[in-house]
C-alpha cells in the first residue's frame, strides 16, 4: 500500500440488514484503493446484523463495528461515525448497495485532479438496472435541486474538513439529511462534481425512500425551503 495515499473512512449505518450487509461490506473490502477503513454502526437491529458486522471486524483490522444501544436513526449514526473516523476523506456506503471495485480510487483521483471538495457518481438501480441520474444528469444541478436530489448519497466522497465545517449532518433532519447537506454545501460555494460513470448499484426495493416516502418528502421540502422541520420522526 502506498502510504502517500490519503486515508478514506467509509461510513455505513445499518439496521435489520442481515440479508444484504455482507455483500455491501465485501464491495468495500474489494476496492482497488487500499488505504481505507470501514466503520459500521448497527442501529440497534433485532436480527443478526450486528453479529455479521462483528465477524467481519474480527477478520479485518480495518473494519470497525459499533452498536447503538437505542435506535437513533441515520443522521445521528453518521455523525457518530464521522467522530470516530481517522481518514482525511469521508465516503458513504449504504448497507444494501454495492460499490464497484474501482469506485473509491476513481473518486479520490477525481477529487485531487480537479481540486474538488466533494463528488458523487452515477449508479445503476437494482433490480431494474436503470442508470441514475438519467437524462437529468445533463441539466444544471442548482435547477434540479428544486424538485429532486441529483446526488446519490451512497456514492458521496467528501473532504473530512468540509463535512466537519458543517458540524456533520444536520440532526434536525431525521430524513433527507443528505439533501440538506448538499444544499448547504452548494449554497456556500464548495466545489463538486457528479462523475459521469456508473460506480455503484443502488437498491430501490423496500428501501427507506420507499418505506418512508411521505416523511422523506416533508423533510426534503424543508431542506429546499431552508427551514428546520418539526422535530418529529
C-alpha positions, 0 to 999 in steps of 0.5 A: 500500500502506498502510504502517500495515499490519503486515508478514506473512512467509509461510513455505513449505518445499518439496521435489520440488514442481515440479508444484504450487509455482507455483500455491501461490506465485501464491495468495500473490502474489494476496492482497488484503493487500499488505504481505507477503513470501514466503520459500521454502526448497527442501529440497534437491529433485532436480527443478526446484523450486528453479529455479521458486522462483528465477524467481519471486524474480527477478520479485518483490522480495518473494519470497525463495528459499533452498536447503538444501544437505542435506535437513533436513526441515520443522521445521528449514526453518521455523525457518530461515525464521522467522530470516530473516523481517522481518514482525511476523506469521508465516503458513504456506503449504504448497507444494501448497495454495492460499490464497484471495485474501482469506485473509491480510487476513481473518486479520490483521483477525481477529487485531487485532479480537479481540486474538488471538495466533494463528488458523487457518481452515477449508479445503476438501480437494482433490480431494474438496472436503470442508470441514475441520474438519467437524462437529468444528469445533463441539466444544471444541478442548482435547477434540479435541486428544486424538485429532486436530489441529483446526488446519490448519497451512497456514492458521496466522497467528501473532504473530512474538513468540509463535512466537519465545517458543517458540524456533520449532518444536520440532526434536525433532519431525521430524513433527507439529511443528505439533501440538506447537506448538499444544499448547504454545501452548494449554497456556500460555494464548495466545489463538486462534481457528479462523475459521469460513470456508473460506480455503484448499484443502488437498491430501490426495493423496500428501501427507506425512500420507499418505506418512508416516502411521505416523511422523506418528502416533508423533510426534503421540502424543508431542506429546499425551503431552508427551514428546520422541520418539526422535530418529529420522526 
